[in-house]
Amino acid sequence: MSEVLSLVAERLNGGLDTMRKNWIRFFAHLCLFLTIIQQPVPVTASAVILEGYIRVLEAEDQRDLVALYVSALGDNAVDRYAAYLASLPDDLPYDQRADALKLARQHNLVVERVAVATADLIAKKAIKELPPLRGPLPAPADMNEEATPIELRLVKSVEWLLFNQETWETAIYQSNAVLRYMLGMGRLHAARLLVSSLPDALTGSSANGELLGYARFFSVWDAPSALASIVSQNPGEDGTKSEQKAWEQEYKSVLDDYYDMALELLRVYWLGLEYSDSNERKREKVEQMRIRQIYVPEIVLALHRELYDSREVFPANLRRTLQLPNIIADSRYSIFRDFVSPDGNRMPEYLAGVREAGIAVLGAGVSDPVQAVVG
């Protein structure tokens, strides 16, 4: 019997099309039966035959059976099932992914190992097809493009790690790595999709500092769009006093929240993580620096514009625009350093806006701009 199975395996090595599917199925079942009754079976030949039948099941999309036969592969079962899961369509619904992992558990595969191996395979393949994280910093005008299929595949890789809390720690690590890449390349749409797909228990916990920072970043980044929508709804002279008052209250509430969120993000030294070892996670630190150089100047400039543009409705915000440079220059937060990158220096752009605000203060009848800042 061993010789027969070895000959079948040799033939299968030449390709599935060299043997009828029903014969492959027969010999696969024969291998399993002989194993169950504890008869000697050539290990290599059995593995080749089982692999051949698994490939038949994959081709026929018989997902319910793949896990069953993969579980018979022994030490290779986890990696083989992970390879199968990684080959499934990128748009596979969430519940079908969950069912695929449940099948692994039913057939005594370690689900956590399967999930981690699957996510790792998908991510590594996607990264190879994406451009490296280096080169000129992306401009805001180039950040609105939709996510590409490969980027979506990389984002979706994290989903395999969300079904069991035992793999959440790995999900956090992989999410941070993917987000550093996406943000560093200016791929905001893909990064936003990933953040929105994560459970609140992960993105809202202070224990997950880097991931929490990314979630808060999007709240700050999106605020100017929300403010623009509110400004466009100003009833103006055509509205009643109550309508104008209600609009001003909404405008002030959203603007004040934005101001507080932006300062909180900047003051906690966003992504300025410290490590006990100067060589520890060096790549991560370089990636984080790139992200800060891209987005911190944009956040500061946007915040300045919103405060300055609201001065006629809320005169006190003119003072805020002149107080903001003190925070930017504060060495405790190191915000000013992010304005300078290999691509240039954006500080003059910001200082021009501060100068404009100073002139506006003088135009408002304040003789001493310093008093406007400290008063």
JOLINDA-V476142 format. One record per residue. N is the residue number from 1. PSI is psi as a letter, one per 30 degrees, with the letter a starting at -180 (999 if undefined). Layout:
# JOLINDA-V476142
[[N/PSI] [N/PSI]]
This chain:
# JOLINDA-V476142
[[1/e] [2/e] [3/e] [4/e] [5/e] [6/e] [7/e] [8/e] [9/e] [10/e] [11/e] [12/e] [13/f] [14/f] [15/k] [16/f] [17/f] [18/f] [19/k] [20/k] [21/e] [22/f] [23/e] [24/e] [25/e] [26/e] [27/e] [28/e] [29/e] [30/e] [31/e] [32/e] [33/e] [34/e] [35/e] [36/e] [37/g] [38/h] [39/k] [40/k] [41/k] [42/k] [43/e] [44/e] [45/e] [46/e] [47/e] [48/e] [49/e] [50/e] [51/e] [52/e] [53/e] [54/e] [55/e] [56/e] [57/e] [58/e] [59/e] [60/g] [61/h] [62/i] [63/e] [64/f] [65/f] [66/e] [67/e] [68/e] [69/f] [70/e] [71/f] [72/f] [73/f] [74/b] [75/f] [76/f] [77/e] [78/e] [79/e] [80/e] [81/e] [82/e] [83/e] [84/e] [85/e] [86/f] [87/f] [88/l] [89/k] [90/f] [91/g] [92/k] [93/l] [94/e] [95/e] [96/e] [97/e] [98/e] [99/e] [100/e] [101/e] [102/e] [103/e] [104/e] [105/e] [106/f] [107/g] [108/g] [109/k] [110/j] [111/e] [112/e] [113/e] [114/e] [115/e] [116/e] [117/e] [118/e] [119/e] [120/e] [121/e] [122/e] [123/e] [124/e] [125/e] [126/e] [127/e] [128/f] [129/f] [130/l] [131/l] [132/l] [133/i] [134/l] [135/a] [136/k] [137/k] [138/k] [139/k] [140/e] [141/f] [142/g] [143/g] [144/g] [145/k] [146/l] [147/k] [148/l] [149/e] [150/e] [151/e] [152/e] [153/e] [154/e] [155/e] [156/f] [157/e] [158/f] [159/e] [160/f] [161/g] [162/f] [163/f] [164/k] [165/f] [166/f] [167/g] [168/e] [169/e] [170/e] [171/e] [172/e] [173/e] [174/e] [175/e] [176/e] [177/e] [178/e] [179/e] [180/e] [181/e] [182/e] [183/e] [184/f] [185/g] [186/g] [187/i] [188/e] [189/e] [190/e] [191/e] [192/e] [193/e] [194/e] [195/e] [196/f] [197/f] [198/k] [199/k] [200/f] [201/f] [202/e] [203/f] [204/g] [205/k] [206/f] [207/f] [208/i] [209/e] [210/e] [211/e] [212/e] [213/e] [214/e] [215/e] [216/e] [217/e] [218/e] [219/e] [220/e] [221/e] [222/f] [223/e] [224/e] [225/e] [226/e] [227/e] [228/e] [229/e] [230/e] [231/e] [232/f] [233/g] [234/j] [235/f] [236/a] [237/f] [238/f] [239/l] [240/l] [241/e] [242/e] [243/e] [244/e] [245/e] [246/e] [247/e] [248/e] [249/e] [250/e] [251/e] [252/e] [253/e] [254/e] [255/e] [256/e] [257/e] [258/e] [259/e] [260/e] [261/e] [262/e] [263/e] [264/e] [265/e] [266/e] [267/f] [268/g] [269/i] [270/k] [271/g] [272/h] [273/k] [274/k] [275/k] [276/e] [277/k] [278/f] [279/f] [280/k] [281/h] [282/e] [283/e] [284/e] [285/e] [286/e] [287/e] [288/e] [289/e] [290/e] [291/e] [292/e] [293/f] [294/e] [295/f] [296/e] [297/e] [298/e] [299/e] [300/e] [301/e] [302/e] [303/e] [304/e] [305/e] [306/e] [307/e] [308/e] [309/f] [310/g] [311/e] [312/f] [313/e] [314/i] [315/f] [316/f] [317/f] [318/e] [319/e] [320/e] [321/e] [322/f] [323/f] [324/e] [325/f] [326/e] [327/e] [328/e] [329/f] [330/k] [331/f] [332/f] [333/f] [334/g] [335/e] [336/f] [337/f] [338/f] [339/f] [340/k] [341/l] [342/f] [343/f] [344/a] [345/j] [346/g] [347/e] [348/e] [349/e] [350/e] [351/e] [352/e] [353/e] [354/e] [355/e] [356/e] [357/e] [358/e] [359/e] [360/e] [361/e] [362/e] [363/f] [364/g] [365/g] [366/j] [367/f] [368/j] [369/e] [370/e] [371/e] [372/f] [373/e] [374/f] [375/999]]
